[in-house]
């Protein structure tokens, strides 16, 4: 079964465009809208607490954990403060991601090979509290093998090259590369998720090429669509595309 994780970061982006901090009675409210996503069929809620707090705030994550009756996928950089926060928050899953202050959005996967020891230690520490760990990586064979070596239960394949390419040839090559990484990950005992740049237009060929992916984490396109049709319908439309 293919699951949909809705990333609600950009709901908070809209809020932060007007308000500097997350307080009561500020809109849009990521917590209320996360609840609506679940009611519309989302399997889990994904949220990235960035070090510069550009969208999601600490309070948002705490309330999501307390109030939303769905798995919480907490995206975070591998820093001591974030690890400490995750251990207190105790989300269902932590997805470790690279983070650069100047980037608009995450630009690529973790380099697990280069930072293997650091990632393995962080993974073990987080798992010691009963939290599952996922590593956001590029679909590269050596990175998949290294990810399995850290002890993480999940990987999330970075789909940005596929999603951002305008060339059909490049898209087909990237789908083959992604599927190869997926198959390798599964053979190593990993559960394989995917995300980044997937939208209503490219989701069908992606699923057809990678039918064994577990969860697709999608955010910006759903939030954008919600401006036209409302969030409940926007999530429902994506759920229906996944079911097809």
C-alpha positions in Angstrom: 0.0 0.0 0.0 1.3 3.5 -0.9 1.0 6.1 1.8 0.9 9.9 1.5 2.7 12.1 4.0 1.7 15.7 3.8 4.5 18.2 4.5 2.9 21.3 6.2 6.0 23.5 6.2 4.6 26.0 3.7 1.4 26.5 5.7 3.7 27.9 8.4 5.7 29.8 5.7 2.5 31.8 4.9 1.9 32.4 8.6 5.5 33.6 9.2 5.1 36.1 6.3 2.9 38.1 8.6 3.8 37.0 12.1 7.3 36.6 13.6 6.5 33.9 16.1 3.9 31.2 16.5 1.3 32.3 19.0 -2.4 31.6 19.5 -4.9 33.1 17.0 -2.4 33.5 14.2 -3.3 32.2 10.8 -3.0 30.0 9.0 -2.8 27.5 11.8 -0.5 24.5 10.9 -2.0 22.3 13.6 -5.6 22.7 12.6 -4.7 22.3 9.0 -2.6 19.2 9.7 -5.7 17.7 11.3 -7.7 18.5 8.2 -5.0 16.7 6.1 -5.4 13.6 8.1 -9.2 13.8 7.8 -8.8 14.1 4.0 -6.7 10.9 3.9 -3.1 11.7 4.7 -1.3 8.9 6.4 1.2 11.0 8.2 2.2 14.6 8.8 5.7 15.8 7.9 7.3 18.9 9.3 10.8 20.3 9.1 12.1 22.4 12.0 14.9 24.3 10.5 17.7 25.8 12.5 16.7 29.4 11.4 13.0 28.7 12.2 12.0 30.2 8.9 8.6 28.4 8.9 7.8 25.7 11.6 8.4 26.7 15.2 9.2 24.6 18.2 5.7 25.1 19.6 4.2 23.8 16.3 6.0 20.5 16.6 5.0 20.1 20.3 1.4 20.7 19.4 1.5 18.4 16.4 2.8 15.6 18.6 0.1 16.2 21.3 -2.9 16.9 19.1 -2.6 15.1 15.8 -3.7 11.5 15.8 -1.4 10.4 12.9 2.3 9.5 12.7 4.6 12.5 12.9 7.6 12.5 10.6 10.0 15.1 12.0 12.7 16.4 9.5 15.8 17.8 11.1 19.5 18.6 10.7 22.0 16.5 12.6 23.0 19.0 15.3 23.1 18.5 19.1 20.2 20.9 19.8 18.0 19.2 17.2 18.8 15.8 18.5 18.0 16.9 22.0 14.7 18.4 20.8 13.8 15.2 19.0 14.5 13.1 22.1 12.1 15.3 24.1 9.5 15.4 21.3 9.5 11.7 20.6 7.9 11.8 17.1 7.0 8.6 15.3 9.9 9.0 12.9 12.9 11.4 12.5 14.2 12.0 9.0 17.7 13.3 9.0 18.3 15.9 6.3 21.1 18.2 5.2 20.5 21.8 5.8 22.1 25.0 4.5 21.0 28.4 5.8 21.0 30.1 2.4 19.0 27.5 0.5 15.3 28.0 -0.3 14.5 24.3 0.2 16.6 21.2 0.7 18.8 20.9 -2.3 20.1 17.3 -2.1 20.5 14.2 0.0 22.7 13.5 3.0 26.3 12.5 2.2 26.2 9.4 4.4 29.6 8.2 3.1 31.4 11.3 4.3 29.5 11.7 7.6 29.0 8.0 8.3 30.2 8.0 11.9 28.3 11.1 12.9 25.1 9.8 11.3 25.4 6.4 12.8 25.8 7.8 16.3 22.9 10.1 15.9 20.8 7.3 14.5 21.6 5.1 17.5 20.9 7.8 20.0 17.5 8.6 18.5 16.5 5.0 18.1 17.3 4.4 21.8 14.2 6.4 22.6 12.0 4.2 20.4 12.0 6.7 17.5 12.4 5.3 13.9 15.1 7.0 11.8 15.0 7.8 8.1 17.9 9.2 6.0 17.1 11.6 3.2 19.6 10.6 0.4 20.2 10.8 -3.3 19.5 7.6 -5.3 23.2 6.5 -5.4 24.2 2.9 -4.8 27.0 3.7 -2.3 24.8 6.1 -0.4 22.1 3.5 0.0 24.6 0.9 1.2 26.0 3.4 3.7 22.5 4.3 4.9 21.8 0.6 5.6 25.1 0.5 7.5 24.1 3.2 9.9 21.2 1.0 11.2 18.5 3.4 10.0 15.2 1.7 9.3 14.1 4.0 6.4 15.6 5.9 3.6 13.8 8.7 1.7 15.0 9.0 -1.9 15.5 12.6 -3.1 13.3 13.0 -6.2 14.4 16.5 -7.1 16.3 15.7 -10.2 13.3 13.8 -11.7 10.8 16.5 -10.6 12.8 19.5 -11.8 13.9 18.1 -15.1 12.2 19.4 -18.3 13.8 16.6 -20.4 11.8 13.4 -20.9 15.1 11.5 -21.5 16.5 12.8 -18.2 13.3 12.0 -16.4 13.4 8.4 -17.7 17.0 7.9 -16.7 16.4 9.3 -13.2 13.4 7.0 -12.7 15.6 4.1 -13.6 18.2 5.3 -11.1 15.5 5.8 -8.4 14.1 2.4 -9.0 17.5 0.8 -8.8 18.1 2.5 -5.5 14.7 1.5 -4.2 15.4 -2.2 -5.1 18.8 -2.1 -3.5 17.4 -0.5 -0.4 14.7 -3.1 0.0 17.2 -5.9 -0.5 19.2 -4.4 2.4 16.2 -4.5 4.7 15.3 -0.8 4.4 11.8 0.7 4.0 12.0 3.1 1.1 10.2 6.4 1.0 10.6 9.3 -1.5 9.9 12.9 -1.9 10.9 16.4 -3.1 9.3 18.3 -6.0 6.6 15.7 -6.6 3.3 17.2 -7.8 0.0 16.5 -9.4 1.5 16.4 -12.9 4.5 14.1 -12.4 3.1 11.8 -9.6 1.5 9.2 -11.9 4.6 8.4 -14.0 6.7 8.3 -10.8 4.4 5.8 -9.2 4.3 3.7 -12.3 8.1 3.5 -12.4 8.4 2.9 -8.6 5.4 0.9 -7.5 7.1 -0.5 -4.4 7.8 2.8 -2.7 6.3 3.0 0.8 5.5 6.6 1.5 5.6 9.8 -0.6 6.1 13.0 1.3 4.6 15.9 -0.6 4.0 19.4 0.5 4.4 22.5 -1.7 2.1 21.4 -4.5 -0.7 20.4 -2.1 -0.5 23.8 -0.3 -0.4 25.6 -3.6 -3.4 23.6 -4.9 -5.3 24.4 -1.7 -5.4 28.1 -2.6 -7.6 27.1 -5.5 -9.7 24.3 -4.1 -9.2 24.2 -0.4 -6.9 22.0 1.6 -9.3 19.1 2.2 -9.9 18.6 -1.6 -6.2 19.2 -2.5 -5.2 16.3 -0.2 -8.1 14.1 -1.4 -7.0 14.7 -5.0 -3.5 13.6 -4.3 -4.7 10.6 -2.3 -6.8 9.5 -5.3 -3.8 9.8 -7.7 -1.8 7.6 -5.3 -4.7 5.0 -5.2 -4.8 4.9 -9.0 
